[in-house]
Structures are given as structure tokens and as C-alpha cells.
Amino acid sequence: MITSNKVNRYMESLIPPRAELLMRMEREAAAERIPIIQLPSIQFIRFLLTMHKPKRILEVGMAIGYSTIWLAQAAPDAHITSIEISEEMVRRARQNFAEAGVSDRITVFHQDARDGLDGEPRFDCIFFDAAKGQYRTYFDTYVPYLVEGGLLICDNVFFRGMIAEADEDVPKSRRGMIKKLRAFNHFLAEHPALETSFVSIGDGLALCIKRREVM
């Protein structure tokens, strides 16, 4: 969390009540230490999608399907393709999709996201929330499928504030990932085909609009 606990609690207090399913998933994730997107971040993404109105969304990293359900509710005309490597997470997510009544709008691929997708799918919005050290690989694999004017959203790009710490202050087990994430953030910021903004909400979001097809 990169905002203070006090500010974060205040922000969460301003978010309208969620469905009981989502609140139950939040409790499960907290109890089992399942990584899901922070509430202020997904509420902000919901706001973006209500304006962007995507019809085809790709989600890289699904876990128990918490963010997937938010995406489905924010973009009711969209079909969502989600990729998740954990068999257990896929099983639980499918149960949650059925309970939320959105199963018919979600296609799940149980695989390593680095393997890509067959064919040449096109997406209006892509959301990265999987292994942070692999974001550049995901970019190279999937952003060519993002349409011109499409939206790329990457979560955890400030990673608990470690992104701004001196190397010696970052735990040794995290230094390799942080180095890759810093390089990725600079890559997004300097990419000539993207309009990019970073938002210090939740664990940090990178928001990119694809301005042209040349990648």
C-alpha cells in the first residue's frame, strides 16, 4: 500500500457498497493471503471503463476472479478473456463467475500467460495483474493485439512503494523484480506509441492509451 492507512480507509469509505459476493471474496482473499487488486484501484478502473466502454477485454492474471467480476460489471457489453496459471484459482473463479451471473461473458485460459494466445485476437482494453517481473514479456506478447485507441492498465507498478526506494532498502528477494518493474515503467513512459500516466492509488496504476499501431 503506497497511501497511508488512514487515507486508504477514507477512500474506501467513499466507495458505494458492493455485492455480498465481492465482499465475501475480499474476506477470503485477506484470510488466505490471495493477492487481489486493492479496492480504490478497482473502483477507479471501473470509472475508466464506464467511459471507455470496451467490448473486448483481456485480463492477464485472474486469481479468484475478483477483478474479473468488477470488469464485467463495469463493462456490461464486453466479453472478457482471462488468463490464469493456477488450476485452483481457475476452479474457484469459475464458481464465483457462476454466482455473479457473468460466466457467459468470460473465457478462461488455464495457462502460463507467457505462452500467448492462438490466432490474432483484438482487444479494446488489456489489464495486467500477474507476475510483476514479467510485465515487459506480457506487453510484447499482448499489446500488439490492443486496438488503436485501446486502454492498457497495469496494477502494482509502484509495488508497496519499493519502486522509489534505494536498492539497498529493497529486500534482497525483491530486488530483481523491482529492477524489472522500474525498467518497465520507464519503457511505458517513453514509448512513442503510448500516452501514459501513472496514478498513485492502491499499489500504483499505469494507464496507457495506444495512439498508433506501430509498436
Disulfide bonds with the S-S distance in Angstrom:
none
